[in-house]
Amino acid sequence: HATRHKQHPLVLDAGCGSGLSWAPLVPKFTVIGLDLARDMLEARVPGAVDVVQADLSQPLPFRDGVFDACSSVAAIHYLADDTATRP
């Protein structure tokens, strides 16, 4: 499947925290970091990637199909137990 962003595919880092997990992604991808914790987003390296404050257990503030891929490292355990069972 060809991406719309051939030079730098667009990747969502869901639950990015302070951004430690996007370091290996940045050279090859355009990364958007998303996290609920404002203090974690503010602790990131300034200018490294754009970030959005949002709750992963709610509908995300992006239109369908905008990202070529999604990465999430160590974020799922912060979600409420009932999140996985919601319709």
N, C-alpha and C positions, 0 to 999 in steps of 0.2 A: 504494500500500500504506500503510495507516494505521499509525502507530506506537502502541505501548502507552503511550508517554510523550508525549502530545500537547503539553504545555506545554514540556517540555525533553527532546527525544529523547536517549537514552543512546548515547554514542559512545566507542569504544575508540580511544585513541591508542597504537598499537602501535609500540614503540621510541621512546617519548616523550622520552628523554634528560632534559634539565633543564626541559622544558616550553615551549620557545619556540614550537613549532608549535601549541599549543592556545590561544594568545591570541585568535585570531579565532573560535574555536569556543565559548569559554566564555559569551559573551552569549546565545547561542541554544540551547546544548546542555549537558547534564550530561556531563562528560568524565571517564573513568577512564584514567589514564596507566599504561602498562606498559613496563618496561624491565628488562634484566638487571643493569645497572650501578648498584649501590647508591649510589655517589658522585654519579652524575647525578641520581638520584631525590632525594637529600638536598640537592642544589643548587637545587631548584625553589623557586618562591615559596611559602612555607608557606600552607596553607589554600586555595590556588587550586583544586586538584582532588585527588581521592583517587588514590593510586598503588599499584601492585602490582609487586613484584619477581618477574619470571618470565622464562623463556627462550623466545623466539619460535620456536625450532626444536623445541620440545617441545609436547605438548598443553597448551593454556592452562587456567588454573584457574577457568574460568567454564562454566556450563552452556550448552548449545546454544541459540541464539536470544535470548540475554539482551540483546544490543546491537542498536540500530537501524541503526548504521553503524560503519564502521571507517576511521580515518585513519592513514596512515603516511608520514612524510616522512624521506627519507634514512636508512632503517634497513635496507633489504634487503641492502646491500653488507656488512653485518656478519654476515650469516648464512653458514654454511659452504656450499660449492659443492654438496654432496650433498643439502642440505635440499630443494631444489626437485624432486629426482627420487625422493624417498622415497614409497612407496605410502601 
